[in-house]
Amino acid sequence: MEGMPWVEDVSSVFNPGALRWRVPGTGEQRDVLLLRVQTRGRETVLMVAEAEDASGERWTVRSSVVEIAGIEDVPETVYHAYDPRLTQIGDDVFVVFAGDIDGACKLGMARTRDFETFELVTFGGEFETRNGVLFPEKVGGRYVRLERPNQVLLDNGVTTGSEIVLSESDDLVTWDVVGPVMAGRWHYWDEMIGSGPPPIKTREGWLHVYHGIAQHFASSNIYQAGVVLLDLTDPTKVIGRGRNNVLEPREGYELTGQVPNVVFPSGMIVDGEAGEDDGCYGEDCEVRVYYGAADTVVGMARGTVGGLLEEVRRGG
């Protein structure tokens, strides 16, 4: 990190995007994380980490910082690019990220084919939004993504959201909101919500892990993770939604940190080969969910596709 000595004074690493990367032209697959790295000066950068083995627990972080070519041409100053979500379509890997500008947060999207060079595809939009995730294939001939408009003002001046919406695009640059997908459930674990990792395709529908915030505790907000199943041809239709969370803060590193009581799912890797049914994943495939813990460190939780689907079925 020559020329950027301030990056060495890192205070937290969290909210990573995750991907089983199909390396173009090689037939090789690698597990990759794109980390949100924050310094003691609260400056934020993105850095790439590669898995050292198949466990999903040991990673080597590259020493270079991700530079997004073209972001300097955005009319507003983008102070932080953070909370990346990774989706591969063909040879292209797309990074959907949140970008802080004066008085707002907007979504940006960058593209890479080698995790060495990144170029900006789009940034901005008509309204403040975050937690954007791009589907791994077109639906109805268009690109689709989930996002969470920030329309709720909290007492501390921060805006958040209680509804996930679906947006569509023909070119990945201009996005139109199609309609609402799901809203928060007041008085329960997911009063405020936002997307986690990009959805994965199963035989029953698009399986999506999202985060929910319980705000009705006097001491603090509690960030948790849950699951929902969306229709394969119309992702605005919810087939089923888990009643309970599937992950909540319990460990010390989840309860104590920069922001206490947080598990924030942002990346997911599915182990196992795709099935015969349009490339859908089988229920016995293992799922590794990577999440930010207390906005300080990265955690990893294991499960199966079938286990997450069962949570949806139980929820109705």
Number of C-alpha atoms within 10 A of each C-alpha: 11 9 6 9 8 13 21 13 11 15 15 20 21 25 30 33 31 28 23 18 22 19 16 13 7 7 7 9 12 14 18 25 28 26 25 25 24 23 16 13 11 12 14 19 18 22 20 22 19 17 17 14 11 10 9 17 11 12 16 12 15 12 13 14 15 17 15 18 14 14 20 11 10 12 10 12 13 18 12 18 23 25 27 29 30 30 25 20 13 11 14 17 22 25 26 29 24 24 23 19 16 9 6 13 21 23 24 23 27 23 22 17 18 13 16 11 13 20 17 21 19 20 21 21 14 8 13 18 23 26 29 31 29 26 21 20 15 16 15 11 10 14 18 25 25 26 25 25 22 22 14 14 11 10 7 6 8 10 16 19 22 21 22 27 21 22 21 22 17 13 11 16 14 13 19 13 14 13 14 17 17 19 17 19 16 14 11 15 24 26 19 24 27 31 28 31 31 29 24 19 23 22 15 13 22 23 25 20 25 24 28 27 26 20 18 14 9 6 7 13 17 21 28 24 26 26 24 24 26 22 16 19 12 14 21 19 15 16 18 20 21 20 18 17 17 17 15 21 20 12 10 12 20 25 18 17 16 15 16 20 25 28 29 34 31 27 28 28 22 20 17 13 11 15 13 9 10 10 12 17 22 21 18 13 17 18 20 21 23 27 27 26 31 26 24 23 20 22 20 15 13 13 15 17 20 17 16 21 23 15 20 21 16 12 14 11
